[in-house]
Amino acid sequence: MTLADSRIDRYRTRTLTEVPPIERNDPTVWGRITSPELANFDADGYAIIDQLLSPEEVADFSIEIDRLASNPELRLDERVIIEKKSNRVRSIFEVHKISRAVAELIRDERVVGLARQVLGSEVYIHQSRVNYMPGFEGAGFYWHSDFETWHAEDGMPAPRAVSLSIALTENYSFNGSLMVMPGSQNTFVPCQGETPSEHYRESLKEQEFGVPAHAEIATMANKHGIAQFTGPQGSALLFDSNIMHGSSNNITPFPRSNIFVVFNSVENTLQEPYAAGDARPTYIASRDFEPVR
């Protein structure tokens, strides 16, 4: 019997038969909220910060991420994900180890302080990346809960993690901006199907396993409704790891890009995967649990 076999799994997923939704028995907010922008985080599972970065900072980071995307040597790095159809850069993972500017931003109290308030502990970087959604050809992501994947494939025990998406371009309602179901973080939706070997190679481009059934998505949407993250450059979206979210394709001329970082509590560090043969690479799911200082 392996460690994974002997653990109590409170969030079973990737099963052969259908498993009903599980009501979350972990809090959404583990700490004490002091920022006014986070006042409704416990109820909604997300919060919008209107101006996290100044226009000058946005301009500097836009130059930095353009530099990364146009670097031909970096394009050969396994941390760089290329769009299936357009052959353009979709994401650059572990960007805080590639870019000193991004590393300094993540350590900024304006950023990491938000995560500490919600998670009630010191935090470490579970994942960081830059996302690019070019005009006309940007591919979206189907409805999903991040925690479902992080639990199944990375071994994250509980949904005690948050993601922060910092907009470097305008987020319109029509250029593939993120949609969320407010309050859906309180329900874990198990998914069916055994995780394929090295699933991450395909799921980072287009996810097939670890996505809910249509009926479950319809039930959640009818219960919670759908909100969308729109706003100017420099605004940000902080959201719970288990909230149901997704994005549509960007067929407009207006590109969308963002810096994305996932903070996990140092009291919720990764174990062996709960529903996969092997853990994903550390550039996708870090096993360096050193707190952000």
Salt bridges, closest charged atoms under 4 A:
ASP9 OD1 - HIS151 NE2 2.70
ASP26 OD2 - ARG10 NH1 2.97
GLU57 OE2 - ARG110 NH2 2.80
GLU64 OE2 - ARG67 NH2 2.96
ASP77 OD2 - ARG79 NH2 2.90
GLU83 OE1 - ARG90 NH1 3.24
GLU94 OE1 - ARG79 NH1 3.12
GLU94 OE2 - LYS97 NZ 3.57
ASP108 OD2 - ARG110 NH2 2.95
GLU109 OE1 - ARG116 NH1 2.90
GLU122 OE1 - ARG116 NE 3.38
GLU122 OE1 - ARG293 NH1 3.45
GLU137 OE1 - ARG88 NH1 3.82
ASP146 OD1 - HIS144 NE2 3.08
ASP146 OD2 - HIS245 NE2 3.37
GLU148 OE2 - ARG14 NE 2.72
GLU153 OE2 - ARG14 NH1 2.99
GLU153 OE2 - HIS199 ND1 2.86
ASP154 OD2 - HIS126 NE2 3.43
ASP154 OD2 - ARG280 NH2 2.77
GLU198 OE1 - ARG201 NE 3.04
GLU202 OE1 - LYS84 NZ 3.46
GLU206 OE1 - LYS84 NZ 3.55
ASP240 OD2 - ARG24 NH1 2.86
GLU267 OE1 - ARG160 NH1 2.85
